[in-house]
Amino acid sequence: KITWIILILFAPFFGVIFYLFTRVQPGTRFIGIRIEAALEEQAPYLAQDPYVLEALEEEAPEAAGLARYIHDSGKYPTYRNTQIRYFSSGEEKFEEMVRQLREAKEFIFLEYFIVDQGVMFDRIVEVLEQKSKEGVDVRLIYDDIGCINTLPPKYYKVLQAKGIKCAAFNPFRPIMSVVMNNRDHRKIFVVD
């Protein structure tokens, strides 16, 4: 608050304009309202089974504390009977990704901050295109600003022409706006 006060005191006109430009963002507020509504809608599906936390408390108390924190702050429940696989290198992960993509029967959902044309992504696109032709629901979201130096403009249209349901998150618009700061750094890979 002090920074804003100083800026407005020393440069009243530009300070007020800059404050309004950065603080009054209806788009950001609208996105926040939509996120809250989506979280409320998903809440019944993300209920924490108390028996799972009790069992975890007995087996690994330090992990139970972390699980409670993750649930309380992010609303992510802890589950039993799940598997995790650690990949020591990106190449190892890539081969497993391609294998799982080829085995998909119903859906493939991908969300990445940065994708880049090249040997690896081109191979993934080939598999996604083939799976789309087989009737698999294939969807991809990438961050438009994250890919500004790696993909041509409106690359999502190229992928859509191949049968891939693709969207660029928060598309780049060459106007000054702080909405461009709302980026999507997630890396999500979901295959049936």
C-alpha positions as CSV (number, residue, x, y, z in Angstrom):
1,K,0.0,0.0,0.0
2,I,2.9,2.3,0.8
3,T,4.3,1.9,-2.7
4,W,0.9,2.9,-4.3
5,I,0.6,5.9,-1.9
6,I,4.1,7.1,-2.8
7,L,3.5,6.6,-6.6
8,I,0.2,8.5,-6.4
9,L,1.7,11.3,-4.3
10,F,4.7,11.9,-6.7
11,A,2.9,11.3,-10.0
12,P,-0.8,11.7,-9.3
13,F,-2.1,11.4,-12.8
14,F,0.1,8.5,-13.9
15,G,-0.1,6.9,-10.5
16,V,-3.9,6.8,-10.5
17,I,-4.0,5.5,-14.1
18,F,-1.4,2.8,-13.4
19,Y,-3.3,1.8,-10.2
20,L,-6.6,1.5,-12.0
21,F,-4.9,-0.4,-14.8
22,T,-3.3,-3.0,-12.6
23,R,-5.9,-3.3,-9.8
24,V,-9.2,-3.0,-11.6
25,Q,-9.1,-6.2,-13.7
26,P,-12.6,-7.5,-14.3
27,G,-11.2,-10.4,-16.3
28,T,-9.1,-11.6,-13.4
29,R,-12.0,-11.3,-11.0
30,F,-14.3,-13.1,-13.4
31,I,-11.7,-16.0,-13.7
32,G,-11.5,-16.1,-9.9
33,I,-15.3,-16.4,-9.6
34,R,-15.4,-19.2,-12.2
35,I,-12.6,-21.1,-10.4
36,E,-14.4,-20.8,-7.0
37,A,-17.6,-22.1,-8.6
38,A,-15.7,-25.0,-10.2
39,L,-14.1,-25.9,-6.9
40,E,-17.5,-25.9,-5.1
41,E,-18.9,-28.1,-7.9
42,Q,-16.0,-30.6,-7.5
43,A,-16.0,-30.6,-3.7
44,P,-18.2,-33.7,-3.3
45,Y,-15.8,-35.7,-5.5
46,L,-12.8,-34.7,-3.5
47,A,-14.0,-35.7,0.0
48,Q,-11.2,-37.1,2.2
49,D,-11.9,-40.6,3.5
50,P,-11.1,-40.3,7.2
51,Y,-10.1,-44.0,7.4
52,V,-7.3,-43.5,4.9
53,L,-5.8,-40.7,7.0
54,E,-6.1,-42.8,10.2
55,A,-4.3,-45.7,8.5
56,L,-1.7,-43.3,7.2
57,E,-1.2,-41.8,10.7
58,E,-0.4,-45.3,12.0
59,E,1.9,-46.2,9.2
60,A,3.7,-42.9,8.6
61,P,2.8,-40.0,11.0
62,E,5.0,-37.4,9.1
63,A,3.3,-38.3,5.8
64,A,-0.2,-38.0,7.4
65,G,0.7,-34.5,8.6
66,L,1.7,-33.6,5.0
67,A,-1.5,-35.2,3.6
68,R,-3.7,-33.2,6.0
69,Y,-1.9,-30.0,5.0
70,I,-2.4,-30.7,1.3
71,H,-6.0,-31.5,1.8
72,D,-6.7,-28.4,4.0
73,S,-4.9,-26.0,1.7
74,G,-5.6,-27.4,-1.7
75,K,-8.5,-29.7,-1.1
76,Y,-6.7,-32.7,-2.5
77,P,-7.6,-36.0,-0.8
78,T,-5.2,-38.8,0.0
79,Y,-6.1,-42.2,-1.5
80,R,-5.1,-45.8,-0.8
81,N,-4.0,-48.4,-3.4
82,T,-2.4,-46.0,-5.8
83,Q,0.9,-46.3,-7.6
84,I,3.7,-43.8,-8.3
85,R,6.6,-44.3,-10.7
86,Y,9.7,-42.1,-10.5
87,F,11.4,-41.3,-13.8
88,S,15.1,-40.5,-13.4
89,S,15.3,-38.8,-16.9
90,G,13.0,-37.1,-19.3
91,E,13.9,-39.6,-22.0
92,E,12.6,-42.5,-19.7
93,K,9.4,-40.6,-19.1
94,F,9.0,-39.8,-22.8
95,E,9.1,-43.5,-23.8
96,E,6.5,-44.3,-21.1
97,M,4.3,-41.5,-22.3
98,V,4.4,-42.7,-25.9
99,R,3.6,-46.2,-24.8
100,Q,0.6,-45.1,-22.7
101,L,-0.6,-42.8,-25.5
102,R,-0.6,-45.8,-28.0
103,E,-2.6,-47.9,-25.5
104,A,-5.3,-45.3,-25.0
105,K,-8.8,-46.5,-25.7
106,E,-11.2,-43.7,-24.7
107,F,-9.5,-40.4,-23.9
108,I,-6.2,-38.5,-23.8
109,F,-6.0,-35.2,-21.9
110,L,-2.7,-33.2,-22.0
111,E,-2.0,-29.8,-20.5
112,Y,1.5,-28.3,-20.7
113,F,3.0,-24.9,-20.2
114,I,5.6,-25.2,-23.0
115,V,5.6,-27.5,-26.0
116,D,8.1,-27.2,-28.8
117,Q,8.1,-28.7,-32.3
118,G,10.8,-31.2,-32.7
119,V,11.6,-34.9,-32.6
120,M,9.8,-35.6,-29.3
121,F,6.7,-33.5,-29.7
122,D,6.3,-34.4,-33.4
123,R,6.2,-38.0,-32.4
124,I,3.6,-37.3,-29.7
125,V,1.5,-35.4,-32.3
126,E,1.7,-38.4,-34.7
127,V,0.3,-40.7,-32.0
128,L,-2.4,-38.2,-31.0
129,E,-3.5,-37.8,-34.6
130,Q,-3.6,-41.6,-35.0
131,K,-5.6,-42.0,-31.8
132,S,-8.0,-39.3,-32.8
133,K,-8.6,-41.2,-36.1
134,E,-9.3,-44.3,-34.0
135,G,-12.1,-42.5,-32.1
136,V,-10.2,-41.6,-28.9
137,D,-11.1,-38.3,-27.4
138,V,-7.8,-36.4,-27.7
139,R,-7.5,-32.9,-26.0
140,L,-4.4,-30.7,-25.6
141,I,-4.0,-27.3,-23.8
142,Y,-0.8,-25.4,-24.0
143,D,0.0,-21.9,-22.6
144,D,0.2,-19.4,-25.5
145,I,2.8,-17.1,-23.9
146,G,4.8,-20.1,-22.8
147,C,5.0,-21.3,-26.4
148,I,5.5,-17.9,-28.0
149,N,9.1,-18.7,-29.0
150,T,8.5,-22.4,-29.7
151,L,5.3,-22.6,-31.8
152,P,4.0,-20.6,-34.7
153,P,1.0,-18.3,-34.0
154,K,-2.3,-20.1,-33.8
155,Y,-0.6,-23.5,-33.8
156,Y,-3.7,-25.0,-32.2
157,K,-5.5,-24.7,-35.6
158,V,-2.8,-27.0,-37.1
159,L,-3.5,-29.6,-34.4
160,Q,-7.3,-29.1,-34.7
161,A,-7.0,-29.9,-38.4
162,K,-5.4,-33.2,-37.4
163,G,-8.4,-34.1,-35.3
164,I,-6.9,-33.1,-31.9
165,K,-9.1,-30.9,-29.8
166,C,-6.6,-28.2,-28.9
167,A,-6.7,-24.8,-27.3
168,A,-4.1,-22.2,-26.4
169,F,-4.6,-21.1,-22.8
170,N,-4.9,-17.3,-22.4
171,P,-4.0,-16.4,-26.0
172,F,-1.4,-13.7,-26.6
173,R,-2.8,-10.4,-27.5
174,P,-0.4,-7.6,-28.2
175,I,-1.9,-5.1,-25.8
176,M,-0.7,-4.1,-22.4
177,S,-2.7,-6.0,-19.9
178,V,-1.8,-7.6,-16.6
179,V,-4.1,-10.5,-17.5
180,M,-1.2,-11.9,-19.4
181,N,0.4,-12.6,-16.1
182,N,-2.2,-15.3,-15.4
183,R,-0.2,-18.2,-16.8
184,D,-0.8,-22.0,-16.7
185,H,2.4,-23.8,-15.6
186,R,0.7,-27.2,-15.1
187,K,2.0,-30.3,-16.7
188,I,-0.9,-32.8,-16.8
189,F,-1.0,-36.1,-18.6
190,V,-4.2,-38.2,-18.3
191,V,-4.8,-41.3,-20.3
192,D,-7.6,-43.8,-19.8
